Amino acid sequence: MASIAAQTYTPAEETEIKKWVDAASSVEASSPVLAELNTLLATRTTILGSKPSEADVALYTKLAPIVKAWSPEQRTGKDGLPNIVRLVDFVQNRASDVFGVEVADKVAIDVEEVLYVAPPVDAKAEKERLKKEKAAAAAAGGAAPAGEEKQVADRTKKTKEPKEPKAEAPKEGESKDAAAAAAAGLPTKKKEKKEKQPGGRQKAAPPPAAPLSPALIDLRVGHILKAVKHPEADSLYVSTIAMGDAAGSPDTEEYEGQVVRTVCSGLNGLIPLEEMQGRRIVVVCNLKPVKMRGIKSAAMVLAASPRLKEGEEDHHGGPVELVTPPADAPAGTKVYFEGWQGEPEKQLNPKKKVWELFQPGFTTTADLEVGFDAGVVKELGKEGLGKLVAATGGVCTVKSLSGATVRSSHKQDPE
């Protein structure tokens, strides 16, 4: 994240900055503006989203002593204000390099202490529950579940006597005796099928397979709204990530007004949990979801790690750095390799091993830019390096690992 000194602001951003600088001057522990601020920060790292500004510093100055006095329940409890706590922690840890200020007395914040996490609503399970309630009510003859009216059979109409079946006229090529036998329910000889003549109606040919390309992989900018430790796996984080999905898309839910997916990543012990909060990353969106120790993971996070030498065993010990998209690219922005633009598959077929084919070509350059080395994937029969860029402009980068391999943050192994 570039420092405040390197930022330029639009007139709308200047207005937003002034609003919160003015609000900061009157902030107190009981101010109603705190709830508004906490809601705003649910989808932002800073007041402006991802840009640092004077408003963040002004708010930190007033909020730090307030947060310091809060109990754990006030910070991250059910009615707490966790996003304000996260802003205070973010500013004080990036004070000198991003915000240009010095913080002598930091507020003690344990980012792993999250007392309350709103449980996700499993739409499929809820639908199944209502279905079972309805079936049970129908079987018992009781009342239908709330919100549904029980249908009562209309017994006021007289039951009509069954009519004698009418003798049907013989079909083309069928004798009168065969037609009469059919009407009486007697077995009849089956008519032999005629052989199809050549030149008849043919089945439609299947659509041609999409040409091999890393563009088949759906790469997008993701925004981590929340990250916690996996309750059943020491090496995993469970993140709630917005990645531009439409409402009602498969494997999504709503969290604080945004459509999100749940993603498990094997980054616990490799990247501090506080560095996962509120940051933007690059996600692989069209792999088949898998369960990771009881929690369904519906995407993967891209991360770089040193390339293994020939014969060297991978112990997944790090170092690891997350791929960072351009600062101004919002969640959901399409990310692709230059020279390999195309339409991604809706969901990759695991049997075709598309991800496994192209991932070895994902790399980082001496300039710490992420790219795709076509020469690594012999099936393409091409050479050259295409940079990983956002549709809004700018190249995706890593912090310090050059010549590294870029892959998912966990193995896609189902339970």
VMD Tcl script that draws the C-alpha trace (Angstrom):
set ca {
  {0.00 0.00 0.00}
  {1.49 3.34 -1.08}
  {2.01 6.04 1.57}
  {-0.26 9.06 2.07}
  {2.40 11.29 0.50}
  {2.13 9.31 -2.76}
  {-1.67 9.48 -2.97}
  {-3.89 11.67 -5.14}
  {-7.58 12.04 -4.33}
  {-10.67 12.74 -6.41}
  {-13.08 15.52 -5.34}
  {-15.48 12.85 -4.00}
  {-12.65 11.31 -1.94}
  {-11.66 14.73 -0.61}
  {-15.26 15.23 0.56}
  {-15.24 11.82 2.29}
  {-11.93 12.62 4.00}
  {-13.24 15.96 5.31}
  {-16.43 14.31 6.58}
  {-14.53 11.82 8.74}
  {-11.87 14.29 9.89}
  {-14.70 16.50 11.18}
  {-16.45 13.47 12.72}
  {-13.25 12.42 14.48}
  {-13.10 15.69 16.41}
  {-16.32 14.82 18.27}
  {-15.94 11.04 18.64}
  {-16.53 9.70 22.15}
  {-17.00 6.21 23.59}
  {-20.78 6.52 23.38}
  {-21.00 8.32 20.02}
  {-23.63 6.86 17.65}
  {-21.20 7.54 14.80}
  {-19.16 4.53 15.96}
  {-21.81 2.10 14.70}
  {-21.90 3.88 11.33}
  {-18.12 3.74 11.11}
  {-18.02 0.04 12.02}
  {-20.52 -0.74 9.24}
  {-18.53 1.31 6.72}
  {-15.30 -0.50 7.59}
  {-16.90 -3.93 7.16}
  {-15.99 -3.79 3.47}
  {-12.97 -1.45 3.60}
  {-9.41 -1.53 4.87}
  {-9.32 2.26 5.23}
  {-11.93 5.02 5.10}
  {-11.47 5.26 1.31}
  {-11.41 1.51 0.80}
  {-7.75 0.75 0.10}
  {-6.20 4.25 0.04}
  {-4.71 5.69 3.25}
  {-5.67 9.25 4.11}
  {-5.65 11.95 6.78}
  {-9.08 10.68 7.90}
  {-7.58 7.37 9.07}
  {-4.98 9.18 11.17}
  {-7.56 11.57 12.69}
  {-9.86 8.68 13.58}
  {-7.00 6.61 15.00}
  {-5.99 9.46 17.31}
  {-9.48 9.56 18.87}
  {-10.29 5.85 18.65}
  {-7.07 4.38 20.08}
  {-7.77 5.36 23.73}
  {-11.43 4.30 23.35}
  {-10.53 0.86 22.00}
  {-7.83 0.49 24.66}
  {-10.51 0.83 27.36}
  {-12.96 -1.59 25.71}
  {-13.51 -5.06 27.13}
  {-13.07 -8.10 24.82}
  {-16.86 -8.26 24.50}
  {-17.02 -4.63 23.35}
  {-14.31 -5.32 20.81}
  {-15.36 -8.57 19.13}
  {-18.45 -9.79 20.99}
  {-21.87 -10.24 19.46}
  {-22.64 -6.52 19.77}
  {-19.02 -5.42 19.50}
  {-17.34 -3.16 16.92}
  {-14.60 -5.40 15.47}
  {-14.02 -3.37 12.31}
  {-13.06 -0.29 14.33}
  {-10.61 -2.45 16.29}
  {-9.17 -3.67 13.00}
  {-8.69 -0.06 11.73}
  {-6.85 0.91 14.92}
  {-4.59 -2.13 14.64}
  {-3.95 -1.51 10.93}
  {-3.00 2.17 11.37}
  {-0.71 1.62 14.35}
  {1.14 -1.20 12.57}
  {1.58 0.78 9.33}
  {1.97 4.18 11.00}
  {5.44 5.14 9.81}
  {5.64 3.61 6.30}
  {2.06 4.33 5.14}
  {0.58 7.07 7.32}
  {3.72 9.09 8.02}
  {3.24 9.27 11.79}
  {4.95 7.72 14.79}
  {3.02 5.72 17.39}
  {4.83 5.36 20.70}
  {2.14 3.56 22.72}
  {0.32 0.93 20.66}
  {-3.02 -0.49 21.77}
  {-2.64 -4.17 22.72}
  {-4.85 -6.06 20.25}
  {-5.04 -9.82 19.93}
  {-6.30 -10.33 16.38}
  {-6.95 -14.00 17.10}
  {-9.40 -13.21 19.89}
  {-12.73 -13.20 18.06}
  {-15.55 -13.84 20.53}
  {-18.40 -13.92 18.05}
  {-18.63 -14.88 14.39}
  {-22.06 -14.69 12.77}
  {-22.96 -18.23 11.67}
  {-23.45 -18.58 7.91}
  {-26.91 -19.52 6.69}
  {-26.82 -22.80 4.77}
  {-29.58 -22.22 2.24}
  {-29.58 -25.85 1.12}
  {-29.91 -27.16 4.69}
  {-32.67 -24.65 5.46}
  {-34.61 -25.73 2.36}
  {-34.21 -29.39 3.34}
  {-35.41 -28.64 6.89}
  {-38.59 -26.95 5.64}
  {-39.18 -29.83 3.25}
  {-38.95 -32.37 6.10}
  {-41.26 -30.30 8.32}
  {-43.83 -30.13 5.53}
  {-43.62 -33.89 4.92}
  {-43.96 -34.64 8.64}
  {-46.96 -32.34 8.97}
  {-48.63 -33.93 5.95}
  {-48.03 -37.45 7.32}
  {-49.47 -36.54 10.73}
  {-52.36 -34.59 9.25}
  {-51.32 -31.63 11.34}
  {-50.78 -28.00 10.56}
  {-48.37 -27.03 7.79}
  {-45.15 -25.21 8.70}
  {-45.38 -21.48 9.32}
  {-45.80 -19.47 6.15}
  {-47.51 -22.31 4.28}
  {-51.21 -23.04 3.91}
  {-52.40 -26.61 4.15}
  {-54.22 -27.75 1.03}
  {-57.62 -29.37 1.76}
  {-59.07 -31.81 -0.76}
  {-62.40 -30.71 -2.31}
  {-64.85 -33.52 -1.50}
  {-68.02 -31.66 -2.61}
  {-67.82 -32.90 -6.20}
  {-69.29 -36.25 -7.14}
  {-66.91 -38.89 -8.30}
  {-67.51 -39.70 -11.92}
  {-67.99 -43.30 -12.95}
  {-65.21 -44.56 -15.19}
  {-66.25 -44.58 -18.81}
  {-65.99 -47.55 -21.08}
  {-62.94 -47.16 -23.28}
  {-63.81 -46.18 -26.80}
  {-62.66 -48.38 -29.58}
  {-59.96 -46.48 -31.39}
  {-59.65 -46.44 -35.11}
  {-56.82 -48.63 -36.33}
  {-53.56 -46.82 -36.80}
  {-51.90 -46.63 -40.15}
  {-50.66 -50.12 -41.07}
  {-52.62 -51.76 -38.23}
  {-55.41 -54.28 -38.84}
  {-58.93 -53.95 -37.36}
  {-58.37 -57.15 -35.35}
  {-55.21 -55.73 -33.78}
  {-57.01 -52.51 -32.90}
  {-59.87 -54.42 -31.27}
  {-57.45 -56.57 -29.30}
  {-55.68 -53.48 -28.04}
  {-59.01 -51.93 -26.95}
  {-59.91 -55.11 -25.05}
  {-56.56 -55.12 -23.26}
  {-55.34 -58.26 -25.04}
  {-51.71 -58.64 -26.08}
  {-50.93 -57.74 -29.62}
  {-47.97 -58.41 -31.80}
  {-45.46 -55.59 -31.84}
  {-44.92 -53.94 -35.13}
  {-41.43 -54.43 -36.44}
  {-39.39 -51.25 -36.64}
  {-38.27 -50.17 -40.03}
  {-34.60 -49.62 -40.54}
  {-33.60 -45.98 -40.76}
  {-32.68 -44.91 -44.21}
  {-29.41 -43.05 -44.74}
  {-29.74 -39.30 -44.99}
  {-32.21 -39.11 -42.09}
  {-32.07 -36.70 -39.16}
  {-28.67 -36.78 -37.44}
  {-27.80 -35.89 -33.83}
  {-26.20 -32.50 -33.33}
  {-22.42 -32.63 -33.04}
  {-21.02 -31.70 -29.62}
  {-19.51 -28.19 -29.37}
  {-15.77 -28.07 -30.04}
  {-13.53 -28.15 -26.96}
  {-12.11 -24.80 -25.88}
  {-8.46 -24.38 -26.95}
  {-5.84 -24.92 -24.25}
  {-5.11 -21.63 -22.50}
  {-4.53 -20.32 -18.96}
  {-7.54 -18.09 -19.69}
  {-9.72 -21.12 -18.88}
  {-8.87 -20.43 -15.22}
  {-11.17 -17.80 -13.66}
  {-8.83 -15.38 -11.84}
  {-10.30 -12.38 -10.02}
  {-9.50 -9.81 -7.37}
  {-10.82 -10.87 -3.97}
  {-11.36 -8.80 -0.81}
  {-10.96 -10.64 2.48}
  {-13.65 -9.27 4.80}
  {-12.81 -11.62 7.67}
  {-10.30 -14.38 8.40}
  {-10.27 -16.75 11.39}
  {-8.47 -19.95 12.33}
  {-10.05 -23.21 11.19}
  {-11.57 -24.84 14.29}
  {-10.45 -28.34 13.23}
  {-7.16 -27.78 11.36}
  {-4.05 -26.08 12.75}
  {-2.65 -25.20 9.32}
  {-5.79 -23.60 7.86}
  {-7.42 -20.19 7.92}
  {-11.10 -19.77 7.02}
  {-11.70 -16.52 5.12}
  {-14.86 -14.73 4.05}
  {-14.04 -13.24 0.65}
  {-15.98 -10.98 -1.74}
  {-15.01 -11.73 -5.35}
  {-17.73 -10.13 -7.46}
  {-20.30 -12.95 -7.54}
  {-23.93 -12.15 -8.33}
  {-26.50 -12.65 -5.56}
  {-27.76 -16.23 -5.49}
  {-24.70 -17.69 -7.22}
  {-23.79 -21.26 -6.18}
  {-21.62 -21.63 -3.06}
  {-22.15 -18.02 -1.98}
  {-23.85 -16.31 0.93}
  {-24.39 -12.76 2.13}
  {-22.10 -11.20 4.73}
  {-22.49 -7.61 5.87}
  {-24.30 -6.64 2.68}
  {-21.90 -8.34 0.26}
  {-22.03 -11.61 -1.68}
  {-19.13 -13.74 -0.46}
  {-17.61 -17.21 -0.58}
  {-15.96 -19.17 2.22}
  {-12.36 -20.10 1.41}
  {-9.94 -22.31 3.34}
  {-6.23 -21.58 2.90}
  {-3.18 -23.35 4.32}
  {-1.54 -20.14 5.48}
  {-1.79 -20.53 9.26}
  {1.78 -20.34 10.54}
  {3.02 -18.83 7.28}
  {1.24 -15.46 7.21}
  {0.13 -13.64 10.41}
  {-3.65 -13.60 10.82}
  {-3.69 -9.80 11.15}
  {-2.19 -9.51 7.66}
  {-5.15 -11.45 6.26}
  {-7.74 -8.97 7.53}
  {-9.25 -6.57 5.01}
  {-6.64 -7.13 2.32}
  {-7.08 -7.65 -1.39}
  {-5.74 -10.79 -3.00}
  {-6.08 -12.84 -6.22}
  {-8.40 -15.84 -6.15}
  {-9.02 -18.85 -8.40}
  {-12.82 -18.93 -8.71}
  {-13.80 -21.86 -10.92}
  {-12.31 -24.95 -9.30}
  {-14.77 -27.47 -7.94}
  {-15.52 -26.69 -4.24}
  {-14.09 -29.16 -1.73}
  {-14.55 -29.73 1.99}
  {-11.55 -28.97 4.17}
  {-12.03 -30.62 7.57}
  {-15.79 -30.08 7.55}
  {-15.87 -26.61 5.94}
  {-16.60 -26.21 2.23}
  {-13.97 -24.13 0.44}
  {-15.31 -22.51 -2.73}
  {-12.17 -20.89 -4.17}
  {-8.38 -20.75 -3.75}
  {-6.00 -17.93 -2.85}
  {-2.88 -17.38 -4.99}
  {0.43 -17.20 -3.12}
  {4.11 -17.30 -4.08}
  {6.81 -19.50 -2.53}
  {10.44 -20.28 -3.47}
  {10.79 -22.63 -6.42}
  {12.03 -26.09 -5.42}
  {15.37 -27.29 -6.72}
  {15.52 -30.57 -8.62}
  {15.08 -33.46 -6.21}
  {14.15 -31.18 -3.31}
  {11.12 -32.21 -1.25}
  {8.35 -29.70 -0.55}
  {7.73 -29.39 3.19}
  {5.40 -26.35 2.81}
  {7.52 -24.46 5.32}
  {7.59 -21.08 3.62}
  {8.35 -18.32 3.11}
  {5.01 -17.52 1.47}
  {3.72 -14.22 0.06}
  {0.20 -13.50 -1.16}
  {-0.23 -12.20 -4.70}
  {-1.30 -8.55 -4.49}
  {-3.51 -6.99 -7.21}
  {-3.27 -3.31 -8.24}
  {-4.41 -1.07 -5.38}
  {-7.33 0.46 -7.30}
  {-8.81 -2.84 -8.55}
  {-12.12 -3.56 -6.73}
  {-13.28 -7.02 -5.70}
  {-14.49 -9.04 -8.68}
  {-12.13 -7.41 -11.20}
  {-11.07 -9.93 -13.87}
  {-7.37 -10.81 -13.78}
  {-5.61 -12.41 -16.76}
  {-2.19 -13.03 -18.31}
  {-1.23 -10.66 -21.12}
  {-1.48 -12.44 -24.45}
  {-3.87 -15.04 -23.04}
  {-7.18 -13.21 -22.82}
  {-10.28 -15.37 -23.11}
  {-13.46 -16.60 -21.47}
  {-12.88 -18.88 -18.45}
  {-14.75 -22.13 -17.94}
  {-17.77 -21.89 -15.66}
  {-16.27 -24.71 -13.56}
  {-13.13 -26.64 -14.39}
  {-13.55 -30.39 -14.77}
  {-11.22 -31.98 -12.18}
  {-10.63 -34.95 -14.49}
  {-9.14 -32.72 -17.19}
  {-6.49 -31.34 -14.79}
  {-6.53 -27.85 -16.34}
  {-5.24 -26.16 -13.18}
  {-2.50 -28.77 -12.75}
  {-1.44 -28.29 -16.39}
  {-0.98 -24.52 -16.27}
  {0.05 -23.84 -12.65}
  {3.73 -24.81 -13.18}
  {3.98 -21.84 -15.57}
  {2.84 -19.35 -12.90}
  {5.96 -17.48 -11.76}
  {7.40 -14.18 -10.48}
  {9.97 -12.01 -12.24}
  {13.05 -10.16 -11.04}
  {10.79 -7.08 -10.82}
  {8.48 -9.00 -8.42}
  {5.69 -9.10 -11.02}
  {3.53 -12.22 -11.43}
  {3.47 -13.80 -14.88}
  {2.86 -16.94 -16.95}
  {5.83 -18.64 -18.64}
  {4.30 -20.41 -21.66}
  {7.50 -22.35 -22.34}
  {6.99 -24.40 -19.16}
  {3.75 -25.89 -20.53}
  {4.99 -27.95 -23.47}
  {1.42 -28.75 -24.62}
  {1.00 -25.13 -25.73}
  {3.95 -25.23 -28.11}
  {4.68 -21.55 -27.42}
  {7.25 -19.41 -25.64}
  {7.07 -16.06 -23.87}
  {6.04 -14.49 -20.56}
  {2.68 -12.79 -20.06}
  {2.25 -10.54 -17.01}
  {-0.73 -11.06 -14.70}
  {-2.75 -7.86 -15.09}
  {-6.11 -6.57 -13.87}
  {-8.81 -5.58 -16.35}
  {-8.77 -2.12 -14.75}
  {-5.02 -1.80 -15.42}
  {-1.88 -2.55 -13.43}
  {0.22 -5.65 -12.76}
  {-0.16 -8.11 -9.88}
  {2.93 -8.36 -7.69}
  {4.53 -10.03 -4.68}
  {6.50 -8.41 -1.87}
  {10.00 -9.88 -2.22}
  {10.09 -13.36 -3.82}
  {11.58 -13.26 -7.33}
  {11.81 -16.36 -9.51}
  {9.20 -18.01 -7.28}
  {6.41 -20.39 -8.14}
  {2.84 -19.13 -7.74}
  {0.21 -21.63 -6.68}
  {-2.84 -22.11 -4.54}
  {-2.61 -21.65 -0.78}
  {-3.77 -25.23 -0.17}
  {-3.97 -28.56 -1.93}
  {-7.33 -29.24 -3.51}
  {-7.75 -32.61 -1.79}
  {-11.35 -33.41 -0.79}
  {-12.04 -35.20 2.48}
}
mol new
graphics top color blue
foreach p $ca { graphics top sphere $p radius 0.5 }
foreach p [lrange $ca 0 end-1] q [lrange $ca 1 end] { graphics top cylinder $p $q radius 0.2 }
display resetview
